């Protein structure tokens, strides 16, 4: 316990440089972070090939980051409500990702990606219902472009019944991620960026741990050095670093533009499917990527367009 306490004290004394971002800069940071998220299928299929199940893989991705972020969990009474809300949103997202990871296993990476990329629609709806963010024409247009991009790639005639069923079970993931974006950008109260990230990822781990233990028949530890290497690379490159930057930036631009810029994950997944797994990229894939980039450009920031209520300005 003494070692843990000293670790927490030492880590919490780390001073992180202040990151000042304009709207354009924050949008670029979100897009870059999303590109890192788009690399997840590489690690997922490698770990699946080594026998890891979807809950275990999701736990590996977030658990590695949580080990570093535990010292930043807030315990002040005034932050308790925001911390619980962030942890709850993270728990729901972690559980819903099981279906997304299973879709990556049995369906083309591009198809799994386009289902996941429907989350801007849910983010806009949650922002309207929870943040009282007005649904402007730019919100509708941005969400519509992403949905159109997704629709272009879903071809039932080319998908097996198993793949279609897996894609159906993947739908809760974009709903949960849309909710998480709104919580991150406007409902987390006085939590700073590191606290928000720590609470969200910890919630995911809490939800995934029992399922991963069940998958591993009582054990979740990697069985080989190769697995450890994949877990470290996945944790650093697709969770810890990009998630912290994503959290900082999303508070600058709000949920709608965050969702649109985050859709840059889709063309990244196209490239992964093409370069790593040999999936074909044709005119439809290229057009879908162009539509996603257009959605990023027209999405409103948190201060754009009319509001139904007062502006929500989360503490950074």
Buried (B, 14 or more C-beta within 10 A) or exposed (E): EEEEEEEBEEEEEEEEEEBEBEBEBBBBBBBBBBBBBBBBBBBBBBBBEBEBBBBBBBBBBBBBBBEBBBBBBBEEEEBEBBBEBBBBBBBBBBBBBBBBBBBBBBBBBBBBBBBBBBBBBBBBBBBBEBBBBBBBEBBEBBBBBBBBBBBBBBEEEEBEEEBBBBBEBBBBBBBBBBBBBBBBBBBBBBBBBBBBBBBBBBBBBBBBBEBBBEBBEEEBEBEEEEBEEBBEBBBBBBBBBBBBBBBBBBBBBBBBBBBBBBBBBBBBBBBBBBEBEEBEBEEBBEBBBEBBBBBBEBBBBBEBBEBEEEEBEBBB
